[in-house]
Amino acid sequence: MSVTQKPPPKHSQGNDAKLFKKLAKTLLLLAQNPRHNSLQTHEIETLSHRAGTKVWQSYLENNTPAAGRIFWGYGPEQGTITVFALEPHPEDAKKSGYQKVRLSAFPPPER
């Protein structure tokens, strides 16, 4: 028996739902344990220097073309994590790979 399946359209709602599910799982793991093995968390020194605070990269997905990455940092308040960016994996073999990552800023601290 053979099954033929058409590939989904590039920007289908199904793809959005899959990405949302991966993001939700990643955020849950980050909240529970930012060093969880499946996140493969590591500091990106180039981005840390640019942002003026440590910027960490964690896997959103792996083994896919342009696999998604989440860039985040601790703070601005103790016990919080701020997501700076959600982007495809930059081509870090190229000199300017991480230069293309657009980081948001820390929100102002609550008073």
MOCORRA-V699961 format. One record per residue. N is the residue number from 1. RES is the residue in one letter. PHI is phi in radians with two decimals (999 if undefined). Layout:
# MOCORRA-V699961
N:RES:PHI ; N:RES:PHI
This chain:
# MOCORRA-V699961
1:M:999 ; 2:S:-2.22 ; 3:V:-2.08 ; 4:T:-1.94 ; 5:Q:-2.24 ; 6:K:-1.36 ; 7:P:-1.15 ; 8:P:-1.20 ; 9:P:-1.01 ; 10:K:-0.96 ; 11:H:-2.02 ; 12:S:-1.46 ; 13:Q:-1.11 ; 14:G:-1.08 ; 15:N:-1.16 ; 16:D:-1.10 ; 17:A:-1.13 ; 18:K:-1.13 ; 19:L:-1.11 ; 20:F:-1.07 ; 21:K:-1.10 ; 22:K:-1.13 ; 23:L:-1.12 ; 24:A:-1.05 ; 25:K:-1.12 ; 26:T:-1.10 ; 27:L:-1.13 ; 28:L:-1.11 ; 29:L:-1.11 ; 30:L:-1.06 ; 31:A:-1.15 ; 32:Q:-1.41 ; 33:N:-2.85 ; 34:P:-1.02 ; 35:R:-1.73 ; 36:H:-0.95 ; 37:N:-0.97 ; 38:S:-1.23 ; 39:L:-1.38 ; 40:Q:0.90 ; 41:T:-1.14 ; 42:H:-2.70 ; 43:E:-1.31 ; 44:I:-1.91 ; 45:E:-1.04 ; 46:T:-1.04 ; 47:L:-1.29 ; 48:S:-1.06 ; 49:H:-1.09 ; 50:R:-1.14 ; 51:A:-1.49 ; 52:G:1.38 ; 53:T:-2.66 ; 54:K:-1.14 ; 55:V:-1.99 ; 56:W:-1.87 ; 57:Q:-2.02 ; 58:S:-2.25 ; 59:Y:-1.31 ; 60:L:-1.65 ; 61:E:-2.67 ; 62:N:-2.51 ; 63:N:1.00 ; 64:T:-2.34 ; 65:P:-1.04 ; 66:A:0.90 ; 67:A:-0.93 ; 68:G:-1.18 ; 69:R:-2.29 ; 70:I:-2.03 ; 71:F:-1.91 ; 72:W:-2.61 ; 73:G:-2.57 ; 74:Y:-1.40 ; 75:G:1.97 ; 76:P:-1.35 ; 77:E:-1.83 ; 78:Q:-1.05 ; 79:G:1.46 ; 80:T:-2.09 ; 81:I:-2.17 ; 82:T:-1.97 ; 83:V:-1.48 ; 84:F:-1.61 ; 85:A:-2.84 ; 86:L:-2.29 ; 87:E:-2.53 ; 88:P:-1.14 ; 89:H:-1.02 ; 90:P:-1.23 ; 91:E:-1.38 ; 92:D:-1.24 ; 93:A:-1.21 ; 94:K:-1.48 ; 95:K:-1.01 ; 96:S:-1.74 ; 97:G:-0.90 ; 98:Y:-1.41 ; 99:Q:-1.13 ; 100:K:-1.43 ; 101:V:-1.27 ; 102:R:-1.66 ; 103:L:-1.72 ; 104:S:-1.44 ; 105:A:-1.79 ; 106:F:-1.07 ; 107:P:-1.24 ; 108:P:-1.13 ; 109:P:-1.11 ; 110:E:-1.29 ; 111:R:-2.03
